[in-house]
Amino acid sequence: MTDKYTFLILQNEQEYKNYFVHNYCQGPLVTVHGLSVRFSASTFDHAFYESSDRNGAKDIFSRSRAERIGWIAHALQDPKADWFCGWDNKKRRYDSSRGVCVVRGDFVTVIKVLNNQKAKFVTCYRADNSISKIRRSPIWTPPEK
């Protein structure tokens, strides 16, 4: 049995962006819960860039994140993934419309539920510094169909 969570090694940022657009933005991906998740090319920068000085401005391409680009689909479709409610920084509370999917210990994929059948991809990252906080969040329940 091969590990579906393998690193994807490409030459440069443009190749990762092309992969993202070709593999995710062409149509919806259906989660393990039956939600149809849409991806927008405009979310690439948010998902695959990091802040160089932790000030919030994402200004450096993250090869570490990009090498896990293939994990997004596997995570959202993995019946063994852990799901938690997202956190709304502005309202300072948990947001059940944000599903935070965790696989491989600390790889996080975030979706925003739009209705009981659809969601959109928000971001993905290795939550090496925040995984304990995420894992203390309430368990996320998908919307009823």
C-alpha positions as CSV (number, residue, x, y, z in Angstrom):
1,M,0.0,0.0,0.0
2,T,1.4,3.4,-0.9
3,D,1.1,6.5,1.2
4,K,-1.3,9.0,-0.4
5,Y,0.3,11.7,1.7
6,T,3.5,12.1,-0.3
7,F,5.4,15.3,-1.1
8,L,5.1,16.8,-4.6
9,I,8.4,18.2,-5.7
10,L,8.1,20.6,-8.6
11,Q,10.6,23.1,-10.0
12,N,9.1,26.4,-9.1
13,E,6.1,28.4,-7.8
14,Q,4.5,28.6,-11.3
15,E,4.5,24.9,-11.6
16,Y,2.8,24.6,-8.2
17,K,0.2,27.2,-9.2
18,N,-0.5,25.4,-12.5
19,Y,-0.9,22.1,-10.5
20,F,-3.4,23.9,-8.1
21,V,-5.4,25.3,-10.9
22,H,-5.4,22.1,-13.0
23,N,-6.2,19.7,-10.1
24,Y,-8.4,21.8,-7.9
25,C,-10.0,24.8,-9.8
26,Q,-11.5,22.9,-12.7
27,G,-14.4,21.5,-10.7
28,P,-15.6,20.7,-7.2
29,L,-14.0,18.2,-4.9
30,V,-16.5,16.2,-2.8
31,T,-15.5,15.7,0.9
32,V,-16.0,12.7,3.0
33,H,-19.1,14.4,4.3
34,G,-20.6,14.9,0.8
35,L,-19.9,18.6,0.6
36,S,-18.9,20.0,-2.8
37,V,-15.9,22.2,-2.3
38,R,-14.9,24.8,-4.9
39,F,-11.4,26.2,-5.3
40,S,-10.5,29.6,-6.7
41,A,-7.1,30.3,-8.3
42,S,-7.1,33.5,-6.2
43,T,-6.7,31.5,-3.0
44,F,-3.3,30.1,-4.1
45,D,-1.4,33.0,-2.7
46,H,-3.2,32.8,0.7
47,A,-2.6,29.1,1.0
48,F,1.0,28.9,-0.3
49,Y,2.6,32.0,1.0
50,E,3.9,32.8,4.5
51,S,4.8,36.0,6.3
52,S,8.6,36.6,6.5
53,D,8.2,38.4,9.9
54,R,4.9,37.1,11.3
55,N,3.2,40.4,10.7
56,G,0.4,38.9,8.7
57,A,1.6,40.1,5.3
58,K,2.2,36.9,3.2
59,D,5.2,37.8,1.2
60,I,7.3,34.6,0.8
61,F,6.4,31.5,-1.3
62,S,6.3,28.5,1.0
63,R,7.8,25.4,-0.6
64,S,7.0,23.5,2.6
65,R,3.3,24.2,2.1
66,A,3.5,23.7,-1.7
67,E,5.0,20.3,-1.4
68,R,1.9,19.2,0.5
69,I,-0.5,20.6,-2.2
70,G,-1.7,17.1,-3.1
71,W,-2.6,16.5,0.5
72,I,-5.6,18.8,0.3
73,A,-7.8,16.4,-1.7
74,H,-6.7,13.4,0.3
75,A,-7.4,15.3,3.6
76,L,-10.9,16.4,2.6
77,Q,-11.8,12.9,1.5
78,D,-10.1,11.0,4.4
79,P,-12.6,9.2,6.7
80,K,-9.9,9.1,9.4
81,A,-9.3,12.9,9.3
82,D,-10.1,14.9,12.4
83,W,-12.5,17.9,12.0
84,F,-12.8,20.9,14.2
85,C,-14.7,24.2,14.2
86,G,-12.7,27.2,12.9
87,W,-12.0,30.3,14.9
88,D,-13.3,33.7,13.9
89,N,-10.7,36.3,15.0
90,K,-12.9,39.3,14.5
91,K,-15.8,37.9,16.6
92,R,-13.5,36.1,19.0
93,R,-15.5,32.8,18.9
94,Y,-15.7,29.5,17.2
95,D,-17.4,29.5,13.8
96,S,-19.2,26.3,12.8
97,S,-19.3,27.4,9.2
98,R,-15.6,26.8,9.0
99,G,-14.4,23.2,8.9
100,V,-10.8,22.6,9.9
101,C,-9.6,19.3,8.7
102,V,-6.5,17.8,10.3
103,V,-4.4,14.9,9.0
104,R,-0.9,13.6,9.5
105,G,-0.7,15.2,12.9
106,D,-0.6,18.8,12.0
107,F,-1.6,19.4,8.3
108,V,-4.7,21.6,8.3
109,T,-7.1,22.3,5.5
110,V,-9.8,24.9,6.1
111,I,-13.1,25.2,4.2
112,K,-16.0,27.7,4.5
113,V,-19.4,26.2,4.3
114,L,-21.7,28.1,2.0
115,N,-24.9,26.0,2.4
116,N,-25.8,22.4,3.2
117,Q,-24.2,21.1,0.0
118,K,-21.4,23.6,-0.9
119,A,-18.2,24.9,0.6
120,K,-15.2,26.8,-0.6
121,F,-11.5,26.2,0.1
122,V,-10.0,28.8,2.4
123,T,-6.4,27.7,3.1
124,C,-4.0,24.9,4.1
125,Y,-0.9,24.8,6.2
126,R,1.2,22.9,8.7
127,A,-0.1,24.0,12.1
128,D,3.2,23.3,13.9
129,N,2.7,26.2,16.3
130,S,-1.1,26.1,16.7
131,I,-2.1,22.4,16.5
132,S,-2.7,22.0,20.2
133,K,-5.1,25.0,20.2
134,I,-6.9,23.6,17.1
135,R,-7.2,20.2,18.7
136,R,-8.9,21.8,21.7
137,S,-11.6,23.4,19.5
138,P,-15.1,21.9,19.3
139,I,-15.6,19.0,17.0
140,W,-17.0,20.2,13.7
141,T,-20.3,18.8,12.4
142,P,-21.0,19.1,8.7
143,P,-24.4,20.7,7.8
144,E,-27.3,18.3,7.4
145,K,-28.4,17.7,3.9
